[in-house]
């Protein structure tokens, strides 16, 4: 049995806490809301975020220092915008060196940095190479119900990756390992952009043909950007790539799909975000990816179109028309470029 602190009591943090509790670990679920901690501890529920009964091994804390006391691992599951603040506070309060794992899918718009990079900058006693990322096609609602789910954990430090694999793996939650941390993080973050687009397409009533094309060409954009940052193109054909992309673009569980669906039906972005009541990571990630693509001259027409919808008040239907009327090209050009990149002499 391990003592594990999970920082962030939203739907995903709660679901991962259930997995850890099912594995017999002592789980400390931290939230900055005392009322939420009291609900979890008195009723074994977290109704705003997940409609399941929680194992009694999950103990909620609203005091970060108490939550992390003497733990073997810390799992960070707060929104990207809160990563620096939480890690800065964690850096001040942490008195030992537990394994640090994050399961947040996003990119910081201002710096274009991945979550592991943000953590390593704020945590003075941790090297980037020792941080572990957990990602893959994993709706919290299904994980919380113990439905079969498979994810990938990645770290440059293979020992830490294996430790994390052993921490989480069970009969309903299968865990693979990988050393391509860049690809794992980018796949998990960038798929949220395409999920927004898939939701918009469905909101416009464009059907399955359009969504299939969007997902496929979206994967090409994700891979193009990922390879430019040093990821292996093969990673995007795995669970944190095409796997996460499919589940996020096709399910009503997906916050990004739901947000896009409302945008496609004519709702304004501010109203959509207020209605969602939870972080929609794809909005911030679209801004970051579009900025990077422009600076590095990487072709990402879907991302650019979504940026116009989200931040320039462009009508979704007009953006679709714009995408459909782009100049002719050979589809396999992208695939050939990826293969040459990964298998060059």
C-alpha positions, 0 to 999 in steps of 0.5 A: 500500500502507498500513500498518494496525494491527488491534487485536484478534486474535479471529475478526473482527479476524483476518478483517478482517486477511485482507481488508486483506492481500488488498488488498496492505496491510502488516497488523500484528495486535495481541494481548495474548497472546504465545503467540497472536502466536507461533502467527500468525507461525510457522504463519500460523494462528489456530486458536482463532478462525478455521480458515483459513490466514492471508496472510503479509502479516499480522504479529502483535505483542503489543507495542502500541507496535510494532504502531502505529508509523508506520501509516496506519490503526488498526482497533479490533476488541476487545470493548466491555468492553475499548474504554476500556482499549485506547484509553487505552493507545493514547492514551499510545503513539500519536505520530501521527494515523492514521485511526481505524476501529472494527468493534466492535458493542456499547454500554457498559451503565453509560453507554449510550454507543456505541463511537465515543463511548467511543473519543473520550473516551479518545483526547485527540487525536481528535474524535468526528466523525473516527472511522469505524465499519465494520458490516454482515452479516459473519460472520468465518468467511465473510469469512475464506474470501473468500465475498461480503460487503457492509458499510457504513462511516460517519463524519461525516468523509466523507473518512475514510469514503471512505479506509476504503472504499478500504482494504477494498473488493475483489471479495469484500468490497464496502463502502458509505459512510454518514453516519448513524454513530448508526444504523450503530452502533446497528444493529450493536449492538442486533441482537445482542439479537434474535439471542439471542432467535432462538437461544432460540426455536430452542432451545425448538423454536418453529420458523420462524414464531416466529423470523420474527415475532421478527426483524420485531418486533425490527427495530421495537424497534431502529428505535424506540430508534435514532430516539429517539437521532437515527438515520434509520429508513431506516438500519435497512432497510439492511445494518447494520440488517435485513441484519445482523439476518437473518444474526445471527438465522439462522446458527449462525456467530453467537455470540449465536444460539448462546448463545441456543440454549443458553439455550433448551435450559435452560443457565444463563447463566454456563455458556453464557458459559464454554462460548462462550469468546468475547465474547457482546456481546448480553448486555451490550447487552441490559442497556444497551438495557433500562436506556435504554428504561426511563429514556426510556419506550421500548417494547421488550418483546422486549428487556425479556423477554430481560433477564428471562431473562438477569438475573432467572432467568425461564424463556424459555418463560414470557417467550414466553407473556408476549409472545404475550399482550400487548394487541392493537395495529395493526402499522403504527402503528410504521411510520407513526411512523418515516416521520413522523420521517424525512420531517417538514416 
